[in-house]
C-alpha cells in the first residue's frame, strides 16, 4: 500500500514538474511545536491526562484492595457477604472502565478538549500555509510531517520558516539565513 502510494506520489510530482508547477513542503509538526499557543494547549492537555490517570490509578488501587480483602476474608464470609463484596468489586470495575472510556476513549473528554484547543491552531497554520503558497506562487505544498513519506527534499523548497514568519512565531536569525 505504501509502495503504491509512493509510486503514485512520484508520478504526480513528475507530471507536475514537466508542467513547471511550483512545489514546496512544510513541516507542520515543527511549526506547531514552535507556536507558544500550541505548547500551552499541549501542557493543558498533559495536565488533564496526568490528573485523570492519577484518579484512575486511585480507583485501581481501591479495586485491588477490595479483591485482596475478599481473598483474605473469603473463608470467613457467609455466601451473602461474599456475594455483596463481589458485587461491589464488579460495580467498581464498571465504574473504572466507564471512567477510562469517558476520559481517554475515542470520543472522551481528552479527545474533545484536544479538538477544542488544537483545531483552531491547526486551522491557523493551514491559513498561513495558504497565504505563503499564494504569495510565492506555489501550486502544491506538501506536509513533511504527514503520512506520505518524503525520502528527499531540497531545503530551498522548505517553506516551514516562511509559515512561522506568517504566523508571527519568533525564529532565530541562524534559521532564516539558511533558507531562501
N, C-alpha and C positions, 0 to 999 in steps of 0.2 A: 504494500500500500504506500509506504513512504517513498519507495523507489519510483513508483509510477507518478507520485506527486512531484517528486524531484525532477523527473524527466519532463513532466508537463510544465513545470515552472521554467526550466531552461529553454524549452521550446518556445514558450510565450516570450521570455526575455530575448531570445534570438530573433524572433519575428519583430518585436518592438524595436530592437536595436537596428534592424535592417530598415525600419521606417524612421530612424533618427528620433525616436521618442526618448525623452529625458527620464532617467530613473534615479531614485535616491533611496536611502534607507535611514531609519531612525532606530534607536534602542529605547522603547517606551519604559522598560524596566529601569534603566538608568535615569531617565527623565523623572519618573515618579519618585525614585529614591532620593533625588536631589530636591524635590519640592518640599518645603517645610510643612505645608498643609498635609501632604501625604504622610510624612513622618509622624506628625501629630495624630492623624487618624489611625495610623498603624499602632501607635503607642496606646491610644484609647482601646482599640480592639484587643491588643495584647493584655492590657489590664483587666478587661472584662473576662477574657478567656481564663486568665490566671485565677480570678476570683471564683468563677463558676467551676473551674477544675478543683479548687480547694473545697468548695461546697460539695461537689460530687465525691471527693475523697473522704470528706467527713461522713457523708451518708454511707459510703462503702465501709468505713470503719465501724459505724453503728451496726451495719448488716453483718459484718464479720464477727463482731462481739456477740450479737444475738445468736448466730449459728454456733459459736463456741460455747455459749452459755447453755444452749439447748443440748448440745452434745454432752456437756459435763453433767447436766441435771437429768438427762433423759431417763435414766433408770429409776429415779425417784418420783417422776411425774406421773399423774394419772393420765389416761388416754385423752380426757377432755383438756387437761392442761397442756399436754403435748400438742394437740390439735390447735389450740389457741396460739401457742408460740409459733407453730409452723405457719399459721395464717398471718400472724404479724410479720414474720420473715418474708412471706410471699408478697404481702402488701408493700413492705419497704423495697423489695426488689422491683416491683412495678413502679413505685414512685421514683426510684433511682433511674430506671430505664426511661421513664417519661421525662424526667429532668434532663437527662443527657440528650434525648431527642429534641426536646424543646429548646435547649441552648445550643447544641452542636450539630443538630441534624441538617439535612439539605435545605430545609425551609425554616431553620431555627433562628433564634434571636441573634446569634453571632453572624450568620449569613445576611440577615436583614439589616443589621447595623453596618456591616461591611458595604452592602449596596448603598445604604443611606450616606455613608461617609466617603466612599471611594468613587462611586459612579460619577458624581459631579466633577471630580478631579480628572477622571479618565475622559470625560466629555470636554473638559477644558484643554487637555493635551491634544485631543483629536482636532479641536478647533484651531489650535496653534499650528498643528501639522498641516492642516489645510491652508492656512494663511501663508506659511513658509512655502509650501508646494506651489501655490498660485503665484506668489510674488516672484519666485525663481523659475517659473515655467516648467515644473516637473509634471510629467504625465502620470507617473506612478510612484508611490512611496511605499516601501516595504518595511515591516517591523522586524528588526533583528531578534527581538525577544519573543516573537510568536512561534507557533509550532512549525512553520516552514524553516527548515534548516538552511542556514547560509554558510556555505563552505569557504567562500572567499568574498570579500567586499573591499573595494578600493576606498580608502579613507576619504578621498576627495568627494565621494558621493554620500558621505555620512552627514546627515542634516540634524543629528541629535542636538548639537550645541546651538544651532540656529533656533530650534524649537524652544530650548531652555531660555534663550535670549528673548524670544517672542513672549514667553510666559513671565519674564521678569525675574527668573531664578538666577541668583548670582553664580557666576562661574569664575574660575581663576584665569588670569591672563595667559598662563602657560597652556591652558586648554584651548583657547581660541587661536593661539599662534600657530598651532599645528593643523588647523582646519582652513579650508577655502571658503 
